[in-house]
Amino acid sequence: MFTRRDFLQYTINAGAALGVAGYGANITRALAQQKLTQDELLKFDSKGQITLLHFTDVHAQLKPVYFRPPDTNIGIGDYAGIPPHLVGEEFLKYFGITKGSPLAYAHTMVNYEELARTYGRLGGLDRTATLVKAIRGERGDDRVLFLDGGDTWQGSYTSLKSNGQDVVDCMKLLKPDAMVGHWEFTLGEDRVKEIIDDMGYPFLASNIFDNEWDEPVFESTAMFEKGGVKVAVIGQAMPYTPISNPGWMFPKWSFGIRPETLQENVDKARGDGAEVVVLLSHNGFDVDRKLAGVVNGIDVILTGHTHDATPQAIEIGSTLLLASGSHGKYLGRVDLEVRDGKVVGHSSNLIPVFSDVIQPDSEMAAKIDEVRKPHETELNRVLGKTENLLYRRGNFNGTWDDLICQGIIEQRDTQIALSPGFRWGTTLLPDQDIAVDDLYTQTSMSYPSVYRLEFTGTQMKEILEDVCDNLFNKDPFLQQGGDMVRVGGMSYTCSPNADMGGRISDMRLMSTGELLEADKKYVVGGWASVNENVEGPAIYDLMEKHITQKQVVSLHDQPTVKVEM
Amino acid sequence: MKLDRRQVLGLTAGAAVFAVAGVRVTPATAAAEDAAKRIMEFTGGKQPASGKITLKTPEIAENGNTVPISVSVESAMSGDDMVQSVMILAEGNPNPDVATFHFTELSGEASATTRMRLAKTQNVVAIAKMKDGSVYSDTRQVKVTIGGCGG
C-alpha cells in the first residue's frame, strides 16, 4: 500500500544528534537543517494532470507548534490494529519509518521530548504558504487544487478575540479552492454566513439541511477543470456537530452522515461530466473508511476531524484515503493521472512542515504579524512554568487536561472534574513558560463556562458510558470523533470492547478510594457543556488564575483510567 | 473483560434506573413486546417480509424530542400493486405508537415524512400493508445520546 522508497528522503537517523538538547530556535534550526532541507521535503514523485493539496484541522494555529502524537488510539472490531489505530513503535513498523528520524518525530510520541529539541516545531501558516506556492509554481496553478478540510477558524487567543477573522484573513492569501466545516459553526449561524459571503471560495456541505424545509443549506459540490480534467469536489461537514457542539448556536441546520445524499451528489457530479470525484471530508477517519465502501464512485477522500495522519494515502477498494493531521503539522499531497475519464495512477505524500527547515513566506508572515500585533503583549504574558511535558492527545488522558481538572477541582471546590475529550491543543516541553497564547490553544472556544453541579453516581456512570460509546462503538457511523472525557478526582476502569452499559466499572473517588454509590450525590465541575445558559467562569479565566497561583506546574503521574482490552 | 460484577452491582443498586434514563440498548423490553403485538394486530397475524419498504432515520438523533423520519414503499399504486397503509412504531417508547399513514390510488406514491419523539436509543419499525395482503417491514436503530464531547 505504501512504498519504502518514498520515505528514504526523511529517514536519516538522528541518533548522533540526540545527545544535544537545545532550547533556542537557533539550536533546533541548526540541528534540523543538518538533517533536512526544504528541497528534500518538497521532493515528490509528480504524476499525471492533477495535484490535490489537503490542509486540515489547523485550529487557528498560525505559528509553528509542538504537538505530541497520542500514545493510545484504540480501534474497535474490524478497525483494530490498522491505521489510524497504530501508535508509537507499531506506527513506525507499519509504515517503515526509522526510529529517531524526522518522520518518527512528526508521527509518534517515541522519544518525543528529545526529538522535539532536535527537530523543533512543526507548522506555521507562513511555512505552509511557502510549500503551497512552491508546488503551485512547479506544477502550474492550473493543475493544483488546494483544499481546506475545516476546523480552521477556532482554537487560539486571536481567533477567539476576532471571531475567526485572523485566520480567515490569512487563509485568503492561500486562496483555497474550497473548504468544509465543524468548529466553524460554533461561531454561530450569522457569523458563519458573514465569513462565507466574504471569503471568496466555496464552503461545501453535502450533509447540512435546513430543519424546516429539508433543503440543502450550502452547495454540496464545486466543479473545477484542472490539467484538462474535470474534477468535482464534494464537501462533508462534521456529521454530529449539533450533538458534539451546541446545536442552539445554529438551530436551523441539521447534519448527519447522509450516505444516500452523498451517493446522489456523486452520481450527479459524474452525470455533469466529472472525471475525478474528490470528497473533502470532516467525517473522521473510520467514518470515511466505512463510507468508501458504502458510496460508489469517489476517487479520493481527503479526511479530517480525528486529527489522524497517514504518511501516504491508503487504498480502500478503488478509493484513496488521505488523512492530513492537524495544527498545521502537515500538508497532504495527492497527484492523479487520469486517462479516458478514469484515475489510472497516483502518488501521495504527507509533507511534514518542519518550521526550522522551511523558509517562511514573507507575505503570510507579515499578515500573521499584523493580526497578532494588537494582542502581542497579552499573547506573550507569562502565567507560569511547567516542569512536565504538557500535551493533550490520547484516548483517555493527557497532562494538559490533568492540569485543567486539577484547576477545576481546586478553583471551584469540587470532588470530581470533567474535561471534554477534545483533540485540539498543542504541547509544551518541560521547563517551558506557559504564556496566555499557550493556555488558549487548549481552551479557546465560544462556550467556555465552567459549571458546578451535583451528579449522582448513576449519572456519572451514564455520562461516561455515553461518551465511551461515541468513541468505541463498533459501527464507525455511530462514532462522533474526539476522545474520552477526561476525569479528575475519580478513577475508573474502561473496557472499550464491551457493549454500552458495560464499559465503565470500578468508579472510585481518588481522595478516599471509596466506590461511587448509585444514589449518592457528588460535586462535579466541568466545561464546554453543550447546554444553553450554563453559569460559571470561563475556563481560560479559571485556568489563568490557577496557573498564576501555582507558578510552577508539576503533575504527578496518577493514572485515573485502567484500560482492559 | 475482567469486570467485577459485584462492584458494579454495589455501585448500581438501582440498576433499573439505567433503563429508565435511557442509555441502554435493550430491545427485549416490555415495550418491544408491546410493539410486536401491535405489528401482529396490524398485519392480521402475518410475519412481515423484508424489502419494498425503506425507512430513513438519522443514525444519531440531533434532538430526541423531534427526530425526522421518512418512509417509502416501492409500488405502482394502481390495480393490485397498491399500498394500503404504513404503520410506524418506536419499540422503546412508553407507548410505541407513532403514526399510521393511509394511501389511495390518488396518493400517486406511497411515501411520508414525519417527526417523532424518542425517549432513548431504540429501534424504529415501519410496516407496509399491501392491497394483496402481503406485508413488509424495515427497522432502523436510532441512537439518542447526551453528546457534548466531540473534538
Interface residues (C-beta under 8 A of the other chain):
Chain A: D214 M238 Y240 T241 P242 I243 S244 N245 G247 S254 F255 G256 I257 E260 H307 P420 G421 F422 R423 W424 G457 T458 K461 E462 I463 E465 D466 V467 D469 N470 F477 L478 Q480 G481 G482 D483 V485 T493 S495 N497 A498 D499 M500 G501 G502 S505 D506 M507 L515 L516 E517 A518 D519 A528 S529 V530 E564
Chain B: M1 K2 L3 D4 Q7 V8 G10 L11 T12 A13 G14 A15 V17 F18 A21 V23 R24 V25 K56 P58 E59 I60 E62 N63 P68 T113 K143 T145 I146 G147 G148 C149 G150 G151
